[in-house]
Amino acid sequence: MVKTFAVTGARGFIGREVVRQLAARGDDVVALARSAIDTREATWRKYDLTESLPDGLLADVDAIIHLAAETDRGPFMRSHIELDALRSILAGARPGVRVVFVSSQAASPHAPTDYGRTKWLCEKEAIERGAVVVRPGLVIGSKPGGLFAVLDDVARRSPIVPRFIPSPLIYPINVADLATGLIAAADEGRNGECYHIASAYPVPFHRFMSEVALRRHGRRPLKLPIPSALITLADKLAELAGVRIAPLRRLRSLFDLPPLHARDDMRNLALAEVDWRQRLDLSSKGMRVRSREAAAILRYIVGRSPPGDMVRRYVRLLRTDARARSPLGFALLERLFPPTLWFRDVMGVDPAFERQLDAAMSIAESAPVTVYRFLRVQGETNLASLLMIAVRTTAEVPFVIVGIVRKRLARGHV
């Protein structure tokens, strides 16, 4: 059954993905935003949460996903703006229409920011009025937006990342997975409930930043220990002096994030959990790093600079394996002098390197320009080459048989 969804904040990082998924499954979408949305997937209607709700704006919709938020003032938002906007949405919806309010992990009555306290007040209002509340974790995506865009830029540019002590915990969630969860909450959620949609396993902030730097940009930044208490003290001193410093207040909010308990909520909404690290697509710089690493591995295997088409085939192969999409973070010496990869190879302590080495071997062995090197028949006559291939193929048979027997023994079949 086709439904009509209204999505506030439809031009935002999350809103665009929600609109895309709703349209893809065949629903009618009303995109509510301050300016027109450039897509055929939705019908645009002007909406500004700082203004009164126009009469009849929501008269024909079956469900509402309320994403719009006041972001111009950073952590020092005006609580009455958000609260009044939510009340207008709830009052303007027809009876029986499900409203999904998208909150934040920062929501708390004791949050250090106006933003966190405002989101908590909105949650309370929404639940009392029978709406569905969703608290997402840190939203990430291949095209960064929101807070993730700021963090991704730091990971791309900075040679260091802060290692706060104690380290705050992050619950990442990909924007596509969150959009699926919001639609599921609109379809199947229970009125008056709050759902957490995020990774079930938190990750320390410095580790998250290191993963972003490596997996998206091919960098390994240094970690600088910083006591969290120093940031908190600096923010309080600034507040006593009558100065409000947004970056300090955001960091204090990061330290005070309440935990999310997403596993049961994700299961109740029939959402599959996906490793957030597999969702970190490479940036253009990361793709260049990946290509240089691919060339180094292939050169280590074949003993000379590999042809460009072989490198491209190898990179395409890696992109099909979610576990192998990210750069390995080779040192400069390893990239410039690939024979030094021998140390990684013989140590055998890096599973990611071993997987990618196996993939490179399969590419190199099947390439016409290198197949003779592996068979060691270069320079032989055609007849001698055929005989050598037959001998080497026959020599592999016992190893294949032993491998099959070992597998059957392990399974208890023999």
N, C-alpha and C positions, 0 to 999 in steps of 0.2 A: 504494500500500500504506500503510495507516494504521500509524503508529508511536506509541509512547508515549515522550514526552519528560519528563524531570525537569528543572526549572528552579529552582536555588537562588537566593535573593534575589529571589523572584518579586514581592515588594511594592515593589521599588525602581524607580527611574527607567527603567532599561533592562529590568529583568525584566518589568514590566507590558507593555511593547511586545512582548517576545519571546513571552509567553503569548498575547497577542492575535493575533499573526501565526500562531502554531502552530495555535491553535484555528480561525482563519479558513480555513486550508487543510485542515482536517479531521482533524488529529492529536489524539490524546489527550494531555492535559497534566497532569502532577503538579506542583503549585506547592509548593515547599519553602520555608517561612518560619516565623518565630517566632510570628506570630499569623495568624489566619485571613484569607484573601484574599477580598474581597467581589466575587466574580464567578462566573458559571456556566460560564465558559470552561475552568475547571481544577478538579481535585480537590486540596484542600489537605491537606498532611501537615506536622505540626510538625517544624521543623528549626532547630537553633541551632548555628552553627559553633563556639561555645565549649564545646559539650557533646559527649559521645560519640555516634557515629552509631547510631541505633536499629537493632536487628537486623531485616533484611528490608525496610528502608525503600526500597531500590533494586532489589528482587528482580524486579520486573515491568517495568522500564523498558528501552527500546532505545537511548536516547541521553541524555546528561546535559550540560546547559549550566550551568557553575558560575560564578555571578555574585556570590554572597554574599561580603561582606568586612567586616572590623571597621572601622567608621568612627567609632566613638564617641570615639576618642582622637586623631583628626585625623592629622597627619603622624607622631605618636609612637606608632604602633601596635606591638603585641607580635607579633614575627615568628613565635613558636612557635604562636600561635593559628591563624594563616592556614595555616601549613605543615602542622600536624597535621590541620586540617580537610580540606585537599586530599588528604593521604594517606589519610584515612578514606574520602573519596569514591572514590578510585581503588581502594582495597581492597574497598569495598562493592559496586562495580559487577560485574555478571556478565562472564565472559570474552567478548570480542568487542564489548562495548558501547563506543561512542565517547564519550569525555569531552572536552568543550571547556572549557578554563580561560580565563577572561577576565582578562587582565592589565592593564597600564597603560603609557602612553608613558613614564612616569617610571621604569619598571623598569631598574635598572642596578646593578652591584655597587658602584659608587662614588657612588650617589645620596646627596644630603645629608639625605634623610629616611629614617626607618625604613620608611615606606610603600614607597618606591621600591626599597630593598634587599630588602624582604620579597617584593615582587612578582617580583623577579629570581630569588630563591631558589625561589619557587613555579614559575616558568617552567622553571627547570633541572630540578626534580623531575618536572614534568609531561612534559617532553620525554623524559627518561630512562625514564619509565614508559609511553611510547607514546601520550600524550594529544595533543590538538591545542591549541595556544596561539593566542590572538588578542590583539594589541595594538591597542586603538582609539585614535583621536585624541581631542580634546576633544569630548565628546558634547553636542550642542545639541538643542533641541526647542521646539515651540510652547508647551508647558507646562513651563517650566524645572524641572530637577531636578539634584541633584548639584552639582558645581562650577559648572556653567553658571547655576544659580539664584543663586549668590552674585555672579557676574560680571554677570548681567542686572540684579540689584538695584543694583549700583554704577553701571551704565550708565543706569539709570532715575533715580537720585537725584543723582549727583555732577555738578557743573558742569565738572569736569575729569577727564581720564583720564591716567594716567602714561605717558610715552613713555620707556621704559627705554633706556639707551644702554650697550652695544648692545642692540637689541631682540630678545627671544626670539621664536621662531617657533611658531605655533599651527597644528595640522592638524585643522580641525573636521570633524565627521561628525554628520549628523542621526541621532537615536535610532532612527527608523524604518529608515534605511539600515543602521545598525549591527545592528539586530535581524535584518534580512534576511541580513546577512553572517554572523552567528553561526549561523543556521539552515543556511546554505549550508556553513559549516565543519563542522557536525555531519553534513550529508548527504554532502559531497564532499571534505572536507579530508583531507589525508594525515596519518596518525599520526606524531607526533614532529616536526611542522613548526610554525613560528611564522608567523602571517599578520598583516600590518599592514592594518587597515581604517580608512581616513581619506581626507581630501582629498589628491590627488596634488600639490597646489600649496600650500605653506605660506604663511601670512599673518602679518606682524608683529603682535605683541600689541596695540599701540596702534591699529593699523588695524582689527583684529578688534573691539576695544571701541567704536571709533567707528562701525563698521558696525552693531553691535548697538544702540547708542544711536539711530542714525538710523532704521534699518529697523524696529525694534520700537517705539520710543518717540517718533520724530519730533524728536530732539534732536541738536544739533551741539556736543558738549562741546569745551572747549579741551584742548590736549595740553601737559602739563607735563613737560619733560625732566628725567629723574632718572638719574644714573649708577648702573648696576647694582652697581658696586663698593661704593657706600655701603651698599646693603642687605646685601651679603655681609659687609662689615666690621661692621655693627651686629649681625648675627646671631652672628658669631664672638665679639664682645665680650660679648654676652649669655651665650653658652655658657661663656666663661671665668669669668663671674661666677656661674655655676651656675643661670642662668635660661633656661628654654626658652620662647621666644615663637613660638607657632604661625604667626601671619601672616608673620613674617620667614622662618621655615623653609619655608613654602609658596612664598614668592617666590624663595628660593634654588633650590628644586626647579624652578620655572618657568624660571629662567635656565639650568639644567643639563639640560633635556630633550633626550634624544638624538633625532636625526631619524628620521622614519618613511619607509619606501620602499613606498608602498602601491599604486602603479600596477600592477605585475606581479601582486601578490597579489589585487587586486580583479579583474583580468582572469582569473586562474586560478580564481576562485570565481564567475565569470560575473556579476559585480556591475557595474551601470552607475554611472558617476560622475555625480553631480549637483552643480551649483554650490551650495555651502552657503549662500550669501547668498539664494538663492531659497527656502530652507527656513525663513527667519526670519519667522515669522508676526507680524503686528502685535499688540501688546498692546491693552488697552482704551484706554489713553491714546494709543497710536499710531493707533488707528482714529479718535479724535476729531481728531487732527492731520491725518490724511488727509482727513477730511470738510471741515475748514476750508480746506485747500489746494484741494480740489475746488471749493468754493464760490468761492474767489478766482479760479481759472482760468476758471470759467464766467462769472463776473462780468466778467472782462477781455474775454472773447469777445463776450458779448451786450450789454455796456454797462449792465447793471443787475443787481440781486440776482436770482439764478436761483431758480425754484421748488424746493421741497424735493424733489419727485419727480424732478426733473432731476438734482439732486445725488446722490440715491440711485442712480439708474440709472448715473450716471458712476462712482461708487465700485464698484458691482457689476461694471461692465465692466473696471475696472482690476484687480479681484481675479482675473479670468480670465487675466490676462497676468502671468506670473511676473516679467518684467522691470520691471513697473510697480506692483508691490504696495507698495513702500516709499515713505514720504514723501520729498518733495524737499528738505525743510529750508528752507522759505521764511523770509526775514527778517520781523520784525514789521511793518515798513513794507509789505512785499509783501502780507501777509495783510490789513492794515487798508486799504490803498489799492492795489487790484489793477492800476490802470493802470500802476503802476511795473514790472509784469511785461513791459512793452514792451521794456525793456532786455535781459532774458533772451531775448526773442523775436528781436530783431533781431541780437543777437550770434551766436546759433545755435551756441553752443559746448557746450550741455548736451543730449546725445542723449536722456536720460531725460525732460527737460522737453519736448522736441520731440515725443516719442512720446505723452506725456500730453496735450499741446496738440492733437495730431491727433485723439486719442480724444474729447476734450472738444468739438472742432469737429463731429465726426460726431454726437454726442449733441445738441448745440445746433441743428444744421441740420435734424435730423429732428423736433424738438419743435414742435408746433403753435403754441405761444406765441411762438416766435422765428423761425419759418421766413420770415415776411414781412420781418423785418429783413434777412435775408441776400439775399432777392430784391429788396429795395427797392421793394416794391409797396404799402406801407402807405398807406391813404387813397385808393387808386384804386378805380374801379368794377370789377365782376366781369369785364366784357369787357376792360377795360384791363389788369387783373391777369393774365388768361390770355394776352393778347398779349405782355406783358412777360416772363412765364415762358417762352413759346415763343422769344422773341428771345434771352433769356439762355441757354436750353438749347442753341439753335443755335450760339451763340457759343462754347460749350464744345467743340463737335465737332472743330474743327481741332486743338485742344490734345490731345484724346484720340488723334487720328490720328497726330500727331507723336510722342506717347509710345509708341504701338505700334510705329511705324517705328524709333524709337531702340532699343527693346528688341530688335527683330529684327536690327538692324544689329550690336548688341553681341553677339548670339549667332551672327552670321555667316550668318543665313538670307537676307539680301538682298544 
